[in-house]
Every structure is written in C-alpha cells, then in structure tokens.
C-alpha cells in the first residue's frame, strides 16, 4: 500500500497506544512519520525503528503538549527535518478522572492545555507548511457523545471541544482542500485501558459488539481520512466505538 507515498505525517503522542498504531499504519501506507512523546524515549524509539523497518523515514521529538512552544517547535521541526508536512494527527492527550468537587485547578488547566489548546496550536502551525490537500485529524473520545460513568466531566468537556474545533477549521481550510476530521475511539486495548482490566467486562456491556477495539482498528480509520479516499470527508466526527453510542 503506497497511497501516502511522498507524504509526511506528524502524530502527536505517537510513542504508544493508539498513536503508535497510527504512526505505523501511516508508514505502511507510504508516509514518512514524525511522532512526539513526552517521557518514554525508549518506547518512541521502538516506533521509530518499526517505521524505518518499513522503508520510511522516522523522527521522534520530545515535546510536552502543555507547552505551546514545544507544540509549535514539533510541527516546525517535522517540516524542517523531513522536508514537508502533509498530515497532522492530534493524538496526544491526558485522561483525568475524578469527582467534580475534588477537581484541582492545575488538573483542569493542564487537561485543557493538552487536549484542546495543543491541537489548535498544532493545526495553526501545520497549515503554514501544508500545501493544498493537507489533512488534519484529531483523536477524540466516545465519551464526548455519551458519558455513562461519573468522574468523566472534564475529560468529556475537553474532547467535546474538538467537535466544534473540527467543524470550524474544516470551514476555514476547505478552500485550500485541507480536510479536518475527528475520530472518536471507543474502548481500546492499550496499556492505559487494557481489555483484560478490572472494568473491562462492565465497559464491554456498553458496546454493541461486546469487546474492546485493537489500536490498529482505530488507526485504519485515521489512514482512510489521511488518504485519497477521504478527500471529500471533512468537518465530521467518525465514531469507531463498537456501537458504544448506539
């Protein structure tokens, strides 16, 4: 599959989980891939080696998405090192949980900085490098549309904000042929939320398919939106949630 041959993608938070699966899938489709990570350089390095094993160029950039300068530098560094930027996948995020009355201000501020401000800043920086026909893809969450458990209010609010951002940017960038879309994963088997975890049986009961997704299943939808087949899809949210919202 070489539908993205000659393209360069940046995946924020691409060192593990869904982000790593997206980085690898885009490389399988032919793209050179940069990824950001915050702490685990070893894990990011593993993804880089997997991308390179596919015959693609790869770059790992350490960046805290709560730092505006780091977000902008990651975008600009990708374009400078790999020569261009065609696809931005805003995947990095934090996942705060807890009762409203126990919510600390610093947690609120960091959540909005990472989950909302960083995707906007990354998009702002990316469009300065993108030619017509670029792609901006956000990773949202099933809880943006259905928050069935207590303690998810802040996280749900931050992911719901991406819906409005996606629609607004799609309108603004449409004349340049740049599409902007949002993928809402449902329960996905990652280190942070394992399918064999203590709450998995309860979570599975909320899905129509009765199971968690694999990260590669989320990455497949991102690859579709990033490729030529997704050229007429913009301003929309796609739920890849096993029927969680049904």
Residue pairs with C-beta under 8 A, 6 or more apart in sequence:
1 28
1 29
1 30
2 29
2 30
3 29
3 30
3 227
3 228
3 229
4 26
4 29
4 30
4 31
4 86
4 87
4 223
4 226
4 227
5 30
5 31
6 30
7 30
7 31
7 32
7 84
7 86
7 87
7 226
8 31
8 32
8 33
8 34
8 78
8 79
8 82
8 83
8 84
8 85
8 86
8 87
9 23
9 26
9 31
9 32
9 33
9 34
9 85
9 86
9 87
9 88
9 89
9 226
10 33
10 34
10 35
10 36
10 74
10 75
10 78
10 85
10 87
10 88
10 89
10 122
10 126
11 19
11 22
11 23
11 26
11 33
11 34
11 35
11 36
11 89
11 91
12 19
12 35
12 36
12 63
12 65
12 71
12 74
12 89
12 90
12 91
12 92
12 118
12 122
13 19
13 35
13 36
13 37
13 38
13 65
13 91
13 92
13 93
14 20
14 22
14 23
14 33
14 34
14 35
14 36
14 37
14 44
14 47
14 89
14 91
15 35
15 36
15 37
15 40
15 43
15 44
15 47
15 60
16 37
16 40
16 43
16 47
16 190
16 191
17 188
17 190
17 191
17 192
17 215
18 91
18 139
18 185
18 188
18 190
18 215
18 218
18 219
19 35
19 89
19 91
19 92
19 139
20 35
20 43
20 47
20 215
21 214
21 215
21 216
21 218
21 219
22 89
22 91
22 139
22 218
22 219
22 222
22 223
23 33
23 35
23 47
23 51
23 58
24 47
24 50
24 51
24 54
24 219
25 216
25 219
25 220
25 222
25 223
26 33
26 87
26 89
26 219
26 222
26 223
26 226
27 33
27 50
27 51
27 54
27 56
27 58
28 54
29 223
29 226
29 227
30 56
31 56
31 86
31 87
31 226
32 51
32 56
32 57
32 58
32 82
33 51
33 56
33 57
33 58
33 59
34 58
34 59
34 60
34 61
34 74
34 77
34 78
34 81
34 82
35 44
35 47
35 48
35 58
35 59
35 60
35 61
36 60
36 61
36 62
36 63
36 65
36 74
36 92
37 43
37 44
37 60
37 61
37 62
37 63
38 62
38 63
38 64
38 65
38 92
41 60
41 62
44 60
44 62
45 60
47 58
47 60
48 58
48 59
48 60
49 58
51 57
51 58
52 58
57 82
59 77
59 78
59 81
59 82
61 73
61 74
61 77
61 78
63 70
63 71
63 73
63 74
64 70
65 71
65 92
65 93
65 113
65 114
65 118
66 110
66 113
66 114
66 118
68 117
68 118
68 121
71 118
71 121
71 122
71 125
72 121
72 122
72 125
74 122
75 85
75 88
75 122
75 125
75 126
75 129
76 125
76 129
78 85
79 85
79 129
84 129
84 131
85 126
85 129
85 130
85 134
86 130
86 131
86 133
86 134
86 135
87 134
87 135
87 136
87 137
87 226
88 122
88 123
88 126
88 130
88 134
88 135
88 136
88 137
89 137
89 138
89 139
89 222
89 226
90 118
90 119
90 122
90 123
90 136
90 137
90 138
90 139
91 139
92 114
92 118
93 114
93 115
93 139
93 158
94 110
94 111
94 114
94 115
95 155
95 192
96 103
96 107
96 111
96 154
96 155
97 151
97 152
97 155
98 107
98 151
99 150
99 151
100 153
103 154
107 154
108 154
111 154
111 155
111 158
112 158
112 161
115 155
115 158
115 159
115 161
115 162
116 158
116 161
116 162
116 165
119 138
119 162
119 165
120 165
123 136
123 165
123 169
123 180
126 134
126 136
127 134
127 136
127 173
127 176
127 178
130 176
130 178
132 176
132 177
132 178
133 176
133 177
133 178
133 231
134 173
134 176
134 177
134 178
134 179
135 178
135 179
135 181
135 225
135 226
135 230
136 169
136 173
136 178
136 179
136 180
136 181
137 180
137 181
137 182
137 183
137 222
137 225
137 226
138 162
138 165
138 166
138 180
138 181
138 182
138 183
139 182
139 183
139 185
139 218
139 222
140 159
140 162
140 163
140 182
140 183
140 184
140 185
140 237
141 155
141 156
141 159
141 184
141 185
142 184
142 185
142 186
142 187
142 239
142 241
142 244
142 245
143 149
143 152
143 155
143 156
143 159
144 156
144 159
144 160
144 162
144 163
144 184
144 237
145 184
145 239
145 245
146 244
146 245
147 153
147 156
148 206
159 184
162 182
163 182
163 237
166 180
166 181
166 182
166 235
166 236
166 237
167 235
169 180
170 179
170 180
170 181
170 234
170 235
170 236
171 235
173 179
173 180
174 234
174 235
177 231
179 225
179 230
179 231
179 233
179 234
180 234
180 235
181 225
181 230
181 233
181 234
181 235
181 236
181 237
181 238
182 236
182 237
182 238
183 218
183 221
183 222
183 225
183 237
183 238
183 240
184 237
184 238
184 239
184 240
184 241
184 245
185 213
185 218
185 240
185 241
186 207
186 212
186 213
186 239
186 240
186 241
186 242
186 243
186 244
186 245
187 193
187 195
187 200
187 203
187 204
187 207
187 212
187 213
187 241
187 242
187 244
188 212
188 213
188 214
188 215
188 217
188 218
189 195
189 212
189 213
189 214
189 215
190 215
193 212
194 200
195 211
195 212
200 212
203 212
204 210
204 211
204 212
206 244
207 241
207 242
207 243
207 244
208 242
208 243
208 244
208 246
209 242
209 243
210 242
211 242
212 242
213 240
213 241
213 242
217 240
218 240
221 238
221 240
224 230
225 233
225 238
239 245
